[in-house]
């Protein structure tokens, strides 16, 4: 029996028992090869690959848990959740260094320098959680080579969050200083060799690319909902420029000790 799962923005995703099925593309074999490589390196929170099913859909392990939806629940905003997410992202990136992929085809756009393989959407809406903790990460189709800061910037955008007052996904009441504090916490957990200023620069580039991609998808699909997201991304680019000094000041003051 097939159960249609929510959250499949690009195609229909169904659950069949302990598996997830959806249509693939030229990139699917590359995604599967990377996931197998990650599993072989001990990254147990990515789905196991079962190949292609009898009707040509990709067949992956179903990762149980709650995938947070917006507005995000309070437990997602705990410092411990941010630390866990950043730590896992570092584990993921480190595991992809030197990972050989034959005849790779990427659905997501690669970026330079190609330091690691980026998930490209490493954020709460792709975390399967149990008891308020991350137990798995889903939606790997858009992975591609890129710099570490590219993934870190998007996680920071979603989870610090580096968003302006007009963004409905922003945590209510956050100041620029608090966003900076959480950004410092994220960078410390990731053990980053780049700075908070580097992340803000990458977020701006990331949001601009996302806005242009979403705008083209909105036009192609005649979707007013997607068009609304473009305005949010553009507003957040303006907010980061205006609030940069406050965010960096909060990051410089540092994060309180982890508890």
C-alpha contacts under 8 A as a table, 3 or more apart, distances in Angstrom:
res1	aa1	res2	aa2	distance
1	X	16	X	6.13
1	X	17	X	7.59
2	X	14	X	6.01
2	X	15	X	5.63
2	X	16	X	5.05
2	X	17	X	7.91
3	X	14	X	5.24
3	X	15	X	5.03
3	X	16	X	6.69
4	X	12	X	7.21
4	X	13	X	5.95
4	X	14	X	4.29
4	X	15	X	6.36
5	X	8	X	7.08
5	X	12	X	7.77
5	X	13	X	5.60
5	X	14	X	5.38
5	X	15	X	6.66
6	X	13	X	7.60
8	X	11	X	5.57
8	X	12	X	5.74
8	X	13	X	5.78
9	X	12	X	7.79
11	X	22	X	7.24
11	X	23	X	7.28
12	X	22	X	6.19
12	X	23	X	7.64
13	X	20	X	6.92
13	X	21	X	5.95
13	X	22	X	4.95
14	X	20	X	5.73
14	X	21	X	5.35
14	X	22	X	6.52
15	X	18	X	7.22
15	X	19	X	5.75
15	X	20	X	4.54
15	X	21	X	6.26
15	X	62	X	7.23
16	X	19	X	5.23
16	X	20	X	6.10
16	X	21	X	7.18
18	X	61	X	6.20
18	X	62	X	5.21
19	X	59	X	6.46
19	X	60	X	5.49
19	X	61	X	4.52
19	X	62	X	4.50
20	X	58	X	7.96
20	X	59	X	5.82
20	X	60	X	5.21
20	X	61	X	6.01
20	X	62	X	5.26
21	X	53	X	7.91
21	X	57	X	5.82
21	X	58	X	5.52
21	X	59	X	4.94
21	X	60	X	6.62
22	X	57	X	5.12
22	X	58	X	5.62
22	X	59	X	7.29
23	X	56	X	7.10
23	X	57	X	4.56
23	X	58	X	6.10
24	X	27	X	7.44
24	X	28	X	5.55
24	X	56	X	7.96
24	X	57	X	6.07
24	X	58	X	5.86
25	X	28	X	5.45
26	X	29	X	7.14
26	X	105	X	6.54
26	X	107	X	7.97
27	X	30	X	5.37
27	X	31	X	6.35
27	X	104	X	7.52
27	X	105	X	4.86
27	X	106	X	5.30
27	X	107	X	5.66
27	X	141	X	7.48
28	X	31	X	5.09
28	X	32	X	6.16
28	X	58	X	7.43
28	X	141	X	7.22
29	X	32	X	5.06
29	X	33	X	6.11
30	X	33	X	5.09
30	X	34	X	6.28
30	X	101	X	6.84
30	X	102	X	7.81
30	X	103	X	7.89
30	X	104	X	5.44
30	X	105	X	6.03
30	X	106	X	7.14
31	X	34	X	5.23
31	X	35	X	6.19
31	X	140	X	6.89
31	X	141	X	6.40
31	X	143	X	7.35
32	X	35	X	5.09
32	X	36	X	6.11
32	X	49	X	6.25
32	X	51	X	7.62
33	X	36	X	5.19
33	X	37	X	6.18
33	X	101	X	6.70
34	X	37	X	4.96
34	X	38	X	6.17
34	X	96	X	7.95
34	X	99	X	7.60
34	X	101	X	6.98
35	X	38	X	5.05
35	X	39	X	6.22
35	X	46	X	6.86
35	X	47	X	7.19
35	X	48	X	7.15
35	X	49	X	7.09
36	X	39	X	5.14
36	X	40	X	6.19
36	X	48	X	7.00
36	X	49	X	6.71
37	X	40	X	5.08
37	X	41	X	6.39
37	X	99	X	7.01
38	X	41	X	5.09
38	X	42	X	6.58
38	X	43	X	5.38
38	X	44	X	7.91
38	X	46	X	7.54
38	X	92	X	7.60
38	X	95	X	6.32
38	X	96	X	7.10
39	X	42	X	5.20
39	X	43	X	4.96
39	X	44	X	5.73
39	X	46	X	7.02
39	X	48	X	7.31
40	X	43	X	7.35
41	X	95	X	6.47
43	X	46	X	6.39
43	X	91	X	7.63
43	X	92	X	7.20
43	X	95	X	7.81
44	X	47	X	7.65
45	X	135	X	6.13
45	X	136	X	4.38
45	X	137	X	6.34
46	X	136	X	5.87
46	X	137	X	5.73
46	X	138	X	7.02
47	X	60	X	6.16
47	X	61	X	5.04
47	X	62	X	6.95
47	X	63	X	6.63
47	X	136	X	7.61
47	X	137	X	7.72
47	X	138	X	7.31
48	X	60	X	5.89
48	X	61	X	5.11
49	X	59	X	6.52
49	X	60	X	4.77
49	X	61	X	6.39
50	X	58	X	7.82
50	X	59	X	5.19
50	X	60	X	5.47
50	X	61	X	7.21
51	X	58	X	6.00
51	X	59	X	5.36
51	X	60	X	7.20
52	X	55	X	7.92
52	X	56	X	5.65
52	X	57	X	5.44
52	X	58	X	4.53
52	X	59	X	5.36
53	X	56	X	5.35
53	X	57	X	5.39
53	X	58	X	6.27
53	X	59	X	5.98
54	X	57	X	7.48
63	X	128	X	6.66
63	X	135	X	7.93
63	X	136	X	6.19
63	X	137	X	7.93
63	X	138	X	7.72
64	X	128	X	6.47
64	X	129	X	7.76
64	X	130	X	7.94
64	X	136	X	7.92
65	X	128	X	4.75
65	X	129	X	4.74
65	X	130	X	5.11
65	X	135	X	7.29
66	X	127	X	7.85
66	X	128	X	5.25
66	X	129	X	4.92
66	X	130	X	6.35
67	X	124	X	7.29
67	X	125	X	5.93
67	X	126	X	6.44
67	X	127	X	5.54
67	X	128	X	4.74
67	X	129	X	6.13
68	X	72	X	6.08
68	X	73	X	7.06
68	X	76	X	7.98
68	X	124	X	6.19
68	X	125	X	5.50
68	X	126	X	7.91
68	X	127	X	7.25
68	X	128	X	7.74
68	X	129	X	7.77
69	X	72	X	5.64
69	X	73	X	7.85
69	X	125	X	6.07
70	X	73	X	7.78
70	X	169	X	6.42
71	X	168	X	7.46
71	X	169	X	5.81
72	X	76	X	6.50
72	X	77	X	7.95
72	X	169	X	7.37
73	X	76	X	5.78
73	X	77	X	7.53
74	X	77	X	5.52
74	X	78	X	7.21
75	X	78	X	5.44
75	X	81	X	7.54
75	X	132	X	6.04
76	X	81	X	5.98
76	X	82	X	7.69
76	X	124	X	7.66
76	X	132	X	7.18
77	X	81	X	6.80
77	X	82	X	7.23
77	X	159	X	7.35
78	X	81	X	5.37
78	X	82	X	6.75
79	X	82	X	5.15
79	X	83	X	6.24
79	X	182	X	7.65
79	X	185	X	7.94
79	X	258	X	7.74
80	X	83	X	5.06
80	X	84	X	6.12
80	X	258	X	7.61
80	X	259	X	7.40
81	X	84	X	5.08
81	X	85	X	6.19
81	X	132	X	7.83
81	X	133	X	6.73
81	X	134	X	7.68
82	X	85	X	5.19
82	X	86	X	6.22
82	X	159	X	6.83
82	X	160	X	7.85
82	X	185	X	7.79
82	X	186	X	6.45
83	X	86	X	5.23
83	X	87	X	6.04
83	X	185	X	6.99
83	X	186	X	6.06
83	X	189	X	5.52
83	X	190	X	7.98
84	X	87	X	5.12
84	X	88	X	6.18
84	X	134	X	7.41
84	X	189	X	7.86
85	X	88	X	5.23
85	X	89	X	6.21
85	X	134	X	7.44
86	X	89	X	5.07
86	X	90	X	6.32
86	X	152	X	7.71
86	X	155	X	7.92
86	X	186	X	5.75
86	X	187	X	7.58
86	X	189	X	5.69
86	X	190	X	5.08
87	X	90	X	5.20
87	X	91	X	6.35
87	X	189	X	5.59
87	X	190	X	5.30
88	X	91	X	4.91
88	X	92	X	6.10
89	X	92	X	5.02
89	X	93	X	6.16
89	X	122	X	7.73
89	X	152	X	7.72
89	X	190	X	7.20
90	X	93	X	5.16
90	X	94	X	6.06
90	X	190	X	5.43
90	X	191	X	7.82
91	X	94	X	5.26
91	X	95	X	6.13
92	X	95	X	5.23
92	X	96	X	6.50
93	X	96	X	5.31
93	X	97	X	6.75
93	X	116	X	5.62
93	X	117	X	6.50
93	X	118	X	7.04
93	X	148	X	7.11
94	X	97	X	5.50
94	X	116	X	7.42
95	X	99	X	7.42
96	X	99	X	5.02
96	X	116	X	5.71
96	X	117	X	5.79
97	X	115	X	7.18
97	X	116	X	5.52
97	X	117	X	7.60
101	X	104	X	5.74
106	X	109	X	6.94
106	X	110	X	7.48
106	X	142	X	7.16
106	X	143	X	6.95
106	X	144	X	5.73
107	X	141	X	6.68
107	X	142	X	5.28
107	X	143	X	7.13
107	X	144	X	7.34
108	X	120	X	7.58
108	X	141	X	7.54
108	X	142	X	4.26
108	X	143	X	5.67
108	X	144	X	5.48
109	X	142	X	7.88
109	X	144	X	6.37
110	X	114	X	7.55
110	X	144	X	5.15
110	X	145	X	5.02
110	X	146	X	5.73
111	X	114	X	6.27
111	X	144	X	7.85
111	X	145	X	6.27
111	X	146	X	4.46
111	X	147	X	6.85
112	X	115	X	7.79
112	X	145	X	7.78
112	X	146	X	5.46
112	X	147	X	6.24
113	X	146	X	5.78
113	X	147	X	5.30
114	X	117	X	7.41
114	X	145	X	5.03
114	X	146	X	4.11
114	X	147	X	5.42
115	X	145	X	7.02
115	X	146	X	5.74
115	X	147	X	4.93
115	X	148	X	6.47
116	X	145	X	5.65
116	X	146	X	5.73
116	X	147	X	6.18
116	X	148	X	6.38
117	X	143	X	6.62
117	X	144	X	5.35
117	X	145	X	4.21
117	X	146	X	6.01
118	X	143	X	5.41
118	X	144	X	5.42
118	X	145	X	5.71
118	X	146	X	5.88
118	X	147	X	7.55
118	X	148	X	7.21
118	X	150	X	7.51
118	X	151	X	6.00
119	X	122	X	5.83
119	X	140	X	6.17
119	X	142	X	6.69
119	X	143	X	4.40
119	X	144	X	6.87
119	X	151	X	6.87
120	X	142	X	6.23
120	X	143	X	5.61
120	X	144	X	7.30
120	X	150	X	7.62
120	X	151	X	5.81
120	X	154	X	7.69
121	X	126	X	7.40
121	X	139	X	7.85
121	X	142	X	7.66
121	X	151	X	7.40
121	X	154	X	7.14
121	X	155	X	7.85
122	X	126	X	6.60
122	X	137	X	7.88
122	X	151	X	6.69
122	X	154	X	7.11
122	X	155	X	5.94
123	X	126	X	5.67
123	X	127	X	6.80
123	X	154	X	7.36
123	X	155	X	5.39
123	X	158	X	6.23
123	X	159	X	7.21
124	X	127	X	5.07
124	X	158	X	7.46
124	X	159	X	7.42
126	X	137	X	5.72
126	X	138	X	5.24
126	X	139	X	6.42
127	X	134	X	6.12
127	X	135	X	7.38
127	X	136	X	5.85
127	X	137	X	4.69
127	X	138	X	6.39
128	X	134	X	5.96
128	X	135	X	5.67
128	X	136	X	4.94
128	X	137	X	5.97
128	X	138	X	7.27
129	X	132	X	5.89
129	X	133	X	5.16
129	X	134	X	4.43
129	X	135	X	5.23
129	X	136	X	6.93
130	X	133	X	5.43
130	X	134	X	6.60
130	X	135	X	6.38
134	X	137	X	7.78
139	X	142	X	7.70
140	X	143	X	5.70
146	X	150	X	6.80
147	X	150	X	5.54
147	X	151	X	7.64
148	X	151	X	5.88
148	X	152	X	6.44
149	X	152	X	4.84
149	X	153	X	5.70
149	X	194	X	7.50
149	X	198	X	7.68
149	X	199	X	6.38
149	X	202	X	6.86
150	X	153	X	5.33
150	X	154	X	6.66
150	X	202	X	6.25
150	X	203	X	7.67
150	X	206	X	7.32
151	X	154	X	5.33
151	X	155	X	6.31
152	X	155	X	5.14
152	X	156	X	6.09
152	X	199	X	7.29
153	X	156	X	5.04
153	X	157	X	6.13
153	X	199	X	5.19
153	X	200	X	7.10
153	X	202	X	5.92
153	X	203	X	5.10
153	X	206	X	7.73
154	X	157	X	4.90
154	X	158	X	6.28
154	X	203	X	6.34
154	X	206	X	7.24
155	X	158	X	5.23
155	X	159	X	5.80
155	X	160	X	7.75
156	X	159	X	5.19
156	X	160	X	5.04
156	X	161	X	5.90
156	X	162	X	6.39
156	X	183	X	6.40
156	X	186	X	7.34
156	X	199	X	7.99
157	X	160	X	6.11
157	X	161	X	4.84
157	X	162	X	4.41
157	X	163	X	6.54
157	X	203	X	6.80
158	X	161	X	4.86
158	X	162	X	6.78
158	X	163	X	7.80
159	X	162	X	7.60
160	X	179	X	5.48
160	X	180	X	7.82
160	X	182	X	5.37
160	X	183	X	5.91
161	X	170	X	6.27
161	X	171	X	7.18
161	X	179	X	6.32
162	X	170	X	7.90
162	X	179	X	6.37
162	X	236	X	7.69
162	X	240	X	7.10
163	X	167	X	6.23
163	X	169	X	7.81
163	X	170	X	5.74
163	X	236	X	5.37
163	X	239	X	7.07
163	X	240	X	7.38
164	X	167	X	5.60
164	X	170	X	6.85
164	X	235	X	7.09
164	X	236	X	5.32
164	X	239	X	5.35
164	X	240	X	7.48
165	X	168	X	7.58
165	X	170	X	6.84
166	X	232	X	7.22
166	X	235	X	7.27
167	X	170	X	5.59
167	X	232	X	5.99
167	X	235	X	7.94
167	X	236	X	7.40
170	X	174	X	7.85
171	X	174	X	6.02
174	X	178	X	6.02
174	X	179	X	6.80
175	X	178	X	5.16
175	X	179	X	6.35
176	X	179	X	5.04
176	X	180	X	6.21
176	X	243	X	6.24
176	X	244	X	7.92
176	X	246	X	5.18
176	X	247	X	4.70
176	X	250	X	7.11
177	X	180	X	4.97
177	X	181	X	6.20
177	X	246	X	5.48
177	X	247	X	5.06
177	X	248	X	7.54
177	X	249	X	6.44
177	X	250	X	4.01
177	X	251	X	7.24
178	X	181	X	4.92
178	X	182	X	6.26
178	X	247	X	7.46
178	X	250	X	6.24
179	X	182	X	5.23
179	X	183	X	6.11
179	X	247	X	6.00
179	X	250	X	7.13
179	X	251	X	7.96
180	X	183	X	4.88
180	X	184	X	6.19
180	X	246	X	7.45
180	X	247	X	4.25
180	X	248	X	5.76
180	X	249	X	6.89
180	X	250	X	4.29
180	X	251	X	4.24
180	X	252	X	7.84
181	X	184	X	5.19
181	X	185	X	6.33
181	X	247	X	7.77
181	X	250	X	5.03
181	X	251	X	4.79
181	X	252	X	7.94
181	X	253	X	7.33
181	X	254	X	5.82
181	X	255	X	5.18
182	X	185	X	4.88
182	X	186	X	6.17
182	X	251	X	7.51
182	X	255	X	6.86
183	X	186	X	5.03
183	X	187	X	6.20
183	X	196	X	6.93
183	X	251	X	6.39
184	X	187	X	5.10
184	X	188	X	6.09
184	X	196	X	7.00
184	X	251	X	4.99
184	X	252	X	7.68
184	X	254	X	6.05
184	X	255	X	6.09
185	X	188	X	5.21
185	X	189	X	6.20
185	X	254	X	7.58
185	X	255	X	5.57
186	X	189	X	5.19
186	X	190	X	6.15
187	X	190	X	5.09
187	X	191	X	5.89
187	X	192	X	5.30
187	X	195	X	7.81
187	X	196	X	7.59
188	X	191	X	4.86
188	X	192	X	6.49
189	X	192	X	7.86
192	X	195	X	7.42
194	X	198	X	6.17
194	X	199	X	7.61
195	X	198	X	5.05
195	X	199	X	6.48
196	X	199	X	5.06
196	X	200	X	6.36
196	X	248	X	6.64
196	X	251	X	6.96
197	X	200	X	5.12
197	X	201	X	6.30
197	X	248	X	6.90
198	X	201	X	5.19
198	X	202	X	6.24
199	X	202	X	5.01
199	X	203	X	6.03
200	X	203	X	5.04
200	X	204	X	6.36
200	X	240	X	7.28
200	X	244	X	7.66
201	X	204	X	5.34
201	X	205	X	6.58
202	X	205	X	5.17
202	X	206	X	5.94
203	X	206	X	4.91
203	X	207	X	5.97
204	X	207	X	5.25
204	X	208	X	6.19
204	X	237	X	5.62
204	X	240	X	7.59
205	X	208	X	5.15
205	X	209	X	6.26
206	X	209	X	5.24
206	X	210	X	6.09
207	X	210	X	4.87
207	X	211	X	5.91
207	X	233	X	5.79
207	X	234	X	7.40
207	X	237	X	6.85
208	X	211	X	5.10
208	X	212	X	6.30
208	X	233	X	7.30
208	X	234	X	7.19
208	X	237	X	7.59
209	X	212	X	5.23
209	X	213	X	6.18
210	X	213	X	5.09
210	X	214	X	5.94
210	X	230	X	8.00
210	X	233	X	7.61
211	X	214	X	5.12
211	X	215	X	5.93
211	X	229	X	7.60
211	X	230	X	4.90
211	X	231	X	7.92
211	X	233	X	5.95
211	X	234	X	6.98
212	X	215	X	5.07
212	X	216	X	6.32
212	X	230	X	7.64
213	X	216	X	5.29
213	X	217	X	6.29
214	X	217	X	4.98
214	X	218	X	5.98
214	X	226	X	6.36
214	X	227	X	7.14
214	X	229	X	7.40
214	X	230	X	6.32
215	X	218	X	5.06
215	X	219	X	6.29
215	X	226	X	7.17
215	X	227	X	6.02
215	X	230	X	6.17
216	X	219	X	5.19
216	X	220	X	6.11
217	X	220	X	4.98
217	X	221	X	5.96
217	X	223	X	7.93
217	X	226	X	7.43
218	X	221	X	5.26
218	X	222	X	5.39
218	X	223	X	4.76
218	X	224	X	6.81
218	X	225	X	7.74
218	X	226	X	5.15
218	X	227	X	5.50
219	X	222	X	4.92
219	X	223	X	6.75
219	X	227	X	7.99
220	X	223	X	7.96
223	X	226	X	5.48
223	X	227	X	6.44
224	X	227	X	4.93
224	X	228	X	6.29
225	X	228	X	5.23
225	X	229	X	6.82
226	X	229	X	5.17
226	X	230	X	6.81
227	X	230	X	5.27
227	X	231	X	7.03
228	X	231	X	5.41
228	X	232	X	6.68
229	X	232	X	5.02
229	X	233	X	6.33
230	X	233	X	5.24
230	X	234	X	6.26
231	X	234	X	5.11
231	X	235	X	6.05
232	X	235	X	5.13
232	X	236	X	6.16
233	X	236	X	5.12
233	X	237	X	6.31
234	X	237	X	5.13
234	X	238	X	6.53
235	X	238	X	5.17
235	X	239	X	6.18
236	X	239	X	4.79
236	X	240	X	6.11
237	X	240	X	5.34
237	X	241	X	6.46
238	X	241	X	5.24
238	X	242	X	6.30
239	X	242	X	5.07
239	X	243	X	5.88
240	X	243	X	5.11
240	X	244	X	5.44
241	X	244	X	5.39
242	X	245	X	7.72
243	X	246	X	5.40
243	X	247	X	6.16
244	X	247	X	5.16
244	X	248	X	6.08
245	X	248	X	5.25
245	X	249	X	6.05
246	X	249	X	5.03
246	X	250	X	6.25
247	X	250	X	5.19
247	X	251	X	6.32
248	X	251	X	4.94
248	X	252	X	6.08
249	X	252	X	5.08
249	X	253	X	6.36
250	X	253	X	5.31
250	X	254	X	6.67
251	X	254	X	5.16
251	X	255	X	7.32
